Amino acid sequence: MRSDYEKELLKSKPEYFVNRSRIDCPTYDVVDVHSEQWLRFIKEEDPDIIFSICCNVIFKQELLDIPSLGTCVLHEGITPEYKGLHTPIWALLNRDFDCLGYSIIKANNVIDGGDVLVQGKYDLKEKEGLRTWSWVGHNALIEGIPAMKKAFKELEE
């Protein structure tokens, strides 16, 4: 069953993906990353890297093999302790505050099981107990951007 968002996306863009031009590199919202059309498009683009954010799909090997440097996943949690979706809620429920943070993982075909390229912890602020778990998770990602940028710069060099 497709969400209302996916239905609208399909109506507005028959090629199933939309380029987001607000940043300096190509970005796309994709309904089915394993569709023949998308895989053909990606192969033609010949990317060095695919970077996935807020994705709930396990990438198949065919997709993982396309970029020369691999596929990276930005994960709002510390792995291997917290894998899968909604990891901040589990860390908060378990009062495992040392596992709030982010990980950038080189994707493989295991859920959040690839090599960790960058990881950082998030210090929960006193008043954040009034916030939602998703706010905490996204704030961890935002506060981690400088460290992520530095780590990718080092990987590039």
TIPA-499171 format. One record per residue: residue in three letters; x, y, z of N, C-alpha, C, O, CB in turn. Coordinates in steps of 0.02 Angstrom, whole numbers, plus 32768, in hexadecimal, padded with zeros to 4 digits. Atoms other than C-alpha are relative to their C-alpha. Last residue first. Glycine has a CB too. Layout:
<rs>
ALAXYZXYZXYZXYZXYZ...
</rs>
This chain:
<rs>
GLU7FB77FF68007883C8285805A80247FBE800280617FBD7FFD801B802F8036GLU7FF37FEA804587858259803A804B80077FF580657FF57FC07FDD80437FF3LEU8006803B802C877B81F580DB801180127FB8802F7FEB7F957FB97FE38004GLU7FC7802B7FF387BE828B813C7FFF7FC17FD480337FAB7FBB80037FEC804ALYS7FC77FDD801D873E82FE80EA80407FD6800980697FD07FDB800980478021PHE8001800D804886B9827E8112803980247FDD8054800A7FAB7FBD80177FE2ALA7FEF8046800D86EC828081C97FFF7FF07FB6802B7FCC7F9D7FCF7FD18025LYS7FB8800A7FF486ED833D81D280157FB97FEF80497FAE7FD0801280108049LYS7FDD7FDC80368640834B8185804C7FF68005806E7FE87FD37FEF804B8001MET80098028803C85FD82C781FC8027801F7FC580497FFC7FA07FB67FF97FEEALA7FD5803B7FF98647832282917FFB7FD37FC3802D7FB77FAD7FED7FD9803FPRO7FB97FEC800585FB83C8825980307FC3800580617FC07FE0801080328036ILE7FEB7FED8044855283738234804980167FFD806C80007FD07FD480377FE6GLY7FC7802880178543831D82DE801B80157FBC804F7FFB7FA77FEC7FBA7FFCGLU7FC47FED7FD984D783A5832C803E7FDA7FE880767FF17FF37FF47FF4804AILE7FEE7FBB80108458838D829F803F80158025806D803280087FC6802F8012LEU7FE47FFD8044845782D082AF801880467FF0804F804F7FD57FCB7FEA7FCDALA7FBF80227FFE844182D5836C802280027FBB805E800E7FB67FF87FB78017ASN7FD27FCF7FE483B68355835480477FE28005807880047FFA7FE880188045HIS7FEE7FD18035835F82D982E2803080358019805C804B7FF47FC180217FE4GLY7FDA802180358364825183658016802F7FC98050802C7FB37FD77FC87FE2VAL7FBD800F7FE6833082C383F4802B7FE07FCA80657FF37FC17FFB7FD1803ETRP7FDD7FC07FFC829E8307838E80477FF48018807680117FFD7FDA8030802FSER7FEB7FEF8044826B82558361802580437FFE8054804C7FD77FC480027FD1TRP7FC580288012826D82238419801880127FBA805480127FAD7FF07FB58004THR800E8043801881F582B0844080407FDC7FEE80747FFC7FE47FD180027FC4ARG8002800780498225834584AA7FEE7FB87FED7FF17F8A8017804380157FE0LEU80427FE9801581FD836585627FF67FF87FB57FBF80017F9D7FF580488015GLY802F80337FEA829282FD85997FB980117FEC7F8E7FE57FE980057FF7804BGLU80168028803982F38378852F7FD47FC680157FB67FA57FEA803C7FE67FDBLYS80457FF0801282F883F285C07FE67FD67FC67FAB7FD97FB57FFA80497FEEGLU803080087FC9839383A5860F7FB780097FEA7F8C7FE27FFD801080308037LYS80037FC57FD583F68395856D7FC77FF780337F987FD180277FF480407FD5LEU80457FEB7FF3841982E985278000803B8030801D803780667FD67FC5801CASP800C7FF37FBA84CE82DF84F17FBA801C80097FAA80537FF280348031801DTYR80267FC37FF684D8829084457FF28007804B7FDA7FD9806B7FBD7FFF7FD7LYS803280027FCB855C8210841C7FDF804480077FFC80777FF6801F7FEA8043GLY7FFB7FCE7FCC85B7820983787FC77FFA80327F8F7FE88020800180457FE2GLN8032800A7FCB85DE818982F4800A8036803580438048804480057FB9801FVAL80017FC77FD286378191824E7FCA7FF180347F947FD780247FF380447FDALEU7FCE7FD080188669810881D48007803A802F803E8054803A7FED80197FBBVAL800F7FBD7FE7860F807682298039802E7FEA807280247FFC7FF78001804EASP7FCA7FDF7FDB86257FDC81BD7FEB804680147FCE806B7FED804180037FD6GLY7FC37FF2802385817F8E818A80358020802C8029802D80677FF3802C7FC5GLY7FC9802D7FEC84FE7F4081FA8041800D7FDC80717FE77FE67FEB7FBB7FF4ASP7FD17FD77FDA84757FC381FA803C7FD8801780557FE2804E7FDC801F803CILE801D7FC27FE683FF7F3A81BB80328024802D8046800A80627FBF7FF28026VAL8016800D7FBC84707EBC81637FE58042801C800580768013803A7FE2802DASN8043801C800184837EC680A57FE97FE780447FBF7FBA80487FFD7FC97FCEASN7FFB8043801C85147F4080AB7FBA7FE380037F8A8008800E80357FD38026ALA80368031800485137FFA80C780187FBD7FE380407FBA7FB57FC7801B7FD5LYS7FFA8016804585AB805D80F97FD27FC57FF97FDD7F908016804C7FEE7FEDILE7FEE8046800C856780A3819B80097FF57FB67FE2800D7F8D7FCA7FD1801DILE7FFF80058049855E815481D9801E7FBD7FF180577FAD80048028803C7FDDSER7FCD80298020852B814E828E7FFA80097FB57FC3800E7F9A7FF97FB48015TYR8007800E804784CA81C682FB80397FD37FEA806D7FCE800B800080427FD6GLY7FCE7FE3802C84AA81EC83B17FF27FEE7FB87FB87FE67FA480467FEA8013LEU80217FCE802A845081AA84488036801F7FD5806C80307FED7FDB8037802CCYS800D8019804484A6810C84837FD3802E7FD87FB780197FA57FE27FBC8004ASP7FC18002802584F5815A851E7FF87FE67FB980267FEC7F9080327FD38025PHE7FF27FBF801D844581878558804380027FDB804C802D7FAF800080348036ASP7FBD800E8019841580D285768019803E7FDA8023803D7F9E80007FC17FD1ARG7FD67FD17FDB837C80FC85DD804A7FF57FF080767FFB801B7FF47FF9804DASN7FD080297FD9832F8060858E802D802B802D805780118051802A7FD77FD1LEU8027802D7FD6829980C78555802D7FD5802D801B7FC680667FD47FD37FD5LEU80207FD87FCB830F815085177FD87FD3802F7FDC7FDB806C7FD380357FE2ALA7FCB7FEA7FD2837F80D684B77FE18028803A7FF7802080738034802B7FDATRP7FEB803B7FD982E48082846D80388013803180387FFB806A80197FC87FD1ILE803380117FCF82968128843A80167FC5802B80087FC380677FBE7FEF7FDCPRO7FFF7FD57FC48338816483EC7FCB7FEC80347FD87FF280707FF580487FEBTHR7FD280137FCB834180C7837E80018030803C800E801A807480457FFB7FE5HIS80157FDE7FC282A480EC8319802E7FF2803C80177FE980747FB97FEC8012LEU80257FC07FFF82CA807082907FF6801A80477FF47FF480777FBD7FF77FDDGLY80457FFE8017834F7FE982877FE28046800680068078800A7FD67FCF8026LYS80088004804983EB7FD482EE7FB680077FEF7F8B8001801A801D7FBE7FE4TYR80447FF180148414800983A07FFC80037FB4801380337F957FE88042801FGLU803080067FC984AC7FBF83F47FB880097FEB7F8C7FE58001801180318036PRO80328034800C850F7FA183547FCA7FFB80367F9D7FD2803080227FBE7FF9THR7FFF8047801084FC802F833780427FE3801980738008801D7FF87FF47FB3ILE7FBE801D7FF984D780D683867FFB7FB67FEF7FD37F91800D801D800C8049GLY7FF5802D7FC7843B8129834880477FE88001806D7FF17FD17FD07FC57FFDGLU80077FDA7FC383F5819E82C680017FD1803D7FCF7FC6805E7FBF80297FFFHIS802C80237FD1843C814382307FFD8027804180308039805D801A7FB7800ELEU7FFF7FD77FC48489819981997FCA7FE5802F7F8F7FE5801E7FF4804D7FF1VAL80407FF57FE084A1810E811A800C802C803E8036801C80687FDD7FBD8013CYS7FFE7FF07FB98533810680A37FBB8010801A7F91802C7FF6802F803D800CTHR803D7FDF7FE9853880AD7FFC8005800C804A80147FDD80707FC07FD67FEEGLY803180207FD485DB807C7FAC7FC4802C80107FBD80647FF880217FEC803FLEU7FEA7FFA7FBA867580D47F687FCE7FE280327FDB7FE1806E800C80488011SER7FBC80197FF8865D809B7EB380198003804880417FD8805C802F80297FD4PRO7FD07FCA7FF585A080AF7EBA80477FE5800E804F7FB480337FE9802D803AILE7FFB7FCC8034853E80217E65803480368011806080417FE87FBC80217FF7ASP7FC68009802D85607F877ED1800980397FCF803D803C7FAE7FF87FC07FDBLEU7FC27FF47FDA84EB7FBA7F60803E7FFE7FD3806F801F7FE080077FCD8038LEU7FF97FB87FF384597FC67EE78042801080228064804080107FC5801A802AGLU7FFC7FDF8042846E7F157EA48008804B8007802E806A7FE27FC27FF07FD7GLN7FBA7FFE801784947ED87F55800780247FBE803880467FB3801B7FB97FFALYS7FEA803F801E83E67F057F92804680097FE3805B80407FD47FCD7FE87FC9PHE7FE87FFD804583CC7F99800480187FBB7FE9803A7F97800D803980337FF9ILE7FC08023800183657F7D80A080167FFD7FB77FF37FE17F8D7FFA7FB78020VAL7FFA8036803182DF8003809C80457FDF80098077800180137FF7801B7FB7ASN8014803D7FDD82AA8074812B80017FC37FD27FDA7F957FDA7FBA8009801DCYS80178034802E8308810D80F17FED7FC3802980107FB0805880377FEF7FCCCYS8047800E7FF0831F81AC81547FE17FCD7FD07FAE7FDA7FB27FD880417FFFILE80167FE17FC283C281DE80FD7FB67FEF800A7F8F7FF37FDA800C804E8000SER804680097FEF841F817C80777FF0801E80458015801380757FED7FB67FFEPHE80087FEF7FB984C281B180297FB67FFF80107F9080267FF4802080458010ILE80477FF47FF184F181617F847FFD800B804A801A7FE580717FD17FC47FE8ILE801C80147FC085A781727F517FB4800C80007F9B803A7FDF80218028803AASP7FCA80177FD6861481847EB77FE47FE380417FFE7FB2805C80328039800FPRO7FEC7FD97FC5857B818E7E49803D7FE2802480497FA680217FC680068031ASP7FBF80197FEB857181437D99801B8026803E80518044803B803280057FC7GLU7FE17FC87FDD84DC81AD7D6080467FEF80198070801B80227FD58015803BGLU7FEE7FCE803284AF81267CE18023803C80208051805980027FC280187FDALYS7FC8801A802784B480A07D67801880327FCC8054803B7FC27FED7FBE7FDDILE7FC47FFC7FD58446810B7DD7803D7FE67FDA807280057FDE7FF57FD88041PHE7FED7FB97FF883C481247D4D804180068028806F802A80147FC880288022ARG7FE47FEB804183C1806A7D23801980488004804F80587FEC7FCA7FF87FC8LEU7FBE8020800683AA803F7DDB802280137FBE805E801F7FBC7FFA7FB38005TRP7FD17FDE7FD4831D80BF7DE880467FE27FFA807780077FF67FE87FFB8049GLN7FF67FBC801882C0807E7D4F80348024802B8061804580117FBE80278001GLU7FD48002803B82D67FC77D7C801280467FE9804A80547FD67FDF7FD97FC7SER802480038040828A7FE97E27803380007FC7806A801B7FCD7FCE803C7FF9HIS7FED803D802482F87FBF7EBE7FDB7FF97FBE7FDF7FC57F9D7FF27FC4802BVAL7FB97FFE801382F8806D7F0B80177FC37FDA804E7FC27FBE802B8008803FASP7FE680457FFF823A806E7F08804880007FE7805480047FAB7FD37FD17FD5VAL8035802C7FE881E181127F3180197FB98007800B7F9880387FC380037FD1VAL800C8038802D827C817E7F227FCB7FD2801F7FD07FC0805980417FD87FF3ASP803080287FDA8297822A7F6A7FEC7FC97FD07FD87FD77F977FC1802B8019TYR803F801A801B8332826A7F147FD67FE080377FF07FC28066800E7FCD7FC9THR802480237FCB83CE82D17F337FBC7FEC7FE57F9F800F7FBB7FF9802C8040PRO8041801C8010844E830C7EB37FE27FDB803C80047FB3805C80057FD17FC3CYS7FF88041802084D983727F007FBA7FE47FF27F897FF8801080297FCF802EASP7FD08003803784E9842A7F2B800A7FBC7FDF80327FB77FB1803F80178017ILE7FBB80097FEC844C843A7F95802B7FF47FC380127FEB7F8C80077FC78033ARG7FEF7FCF7FCC839D84807F7A80487FF9801880618025803A7FD07FF8803ASER7FCA7FD48016838C84267ED28015803380358038806380257FEB80257FC2ARG80047FC97FD0832883917F11803B802E7FF28074801C800180007FE5804AASN7FC07FE27FEF8312831E7E7A7FF4803A80317FCA80658024802580187FC1VAL80017FB88005826F82BD7E7E8045801A8015805F8008804A7FC88020802DPHE7FD27FDF7FD3825982047E618003804B7FF07FF380607FB980467FE27FFATYR7FFD801A7FBB81D681907E1B80338021802E803B800B8066800D7FB97FFDGLU7FC180267FFC81F181B47D5F800F7FE9804880447FCC80548039802B7FE6PRO800880458016813881E17D5680417FD88004803E7F9A80057FE57FFF7FBALYS7FC3801280238157827C7DC07FFC7FB77FE9800A7F8A8011803E800B802DSER7FDC7FC4801580BD82D87DFF803F7FEF7FD7805480177FAE80138029803BLYS80287FD7802D804782447E08802980397FE3802480487FA77FC3801C8024LEU80098025803F80C981CE7E507FD880287FCD7FE580247F927FDE7FBD800ELEU7FC08001802280FB824C7ED47FFA7FDE7FBC80157FF57F8A80357FDE802BGLU7FF77FBD801C804582697F02804280037FD9804480227FA3800080358038LYS80307FF98036802C81AD7F19800880447FDE800680487FA17FB87FF8801CGLU7FE78025803A80CE81A17F7D7FD080067FC57FE6800C7F8C80097FB68012TYR7FC57FDE801B8097822C7FF380197FDD7FC180277FFD7F8F803880038035ASP80197FC780267FEA81DF8009803A80267FDF8034803D7FA67FD7802F802CSER80157FC87FD78043813F80407FE480377FD27FF080367F96803A801C802BARG7FD87FC38004804980A87FCE7FE38037802C7FA6803C8034800480187FB7MET802A7FC58000800080008000802C803F800080598045802A7FD08000803D
</rs>
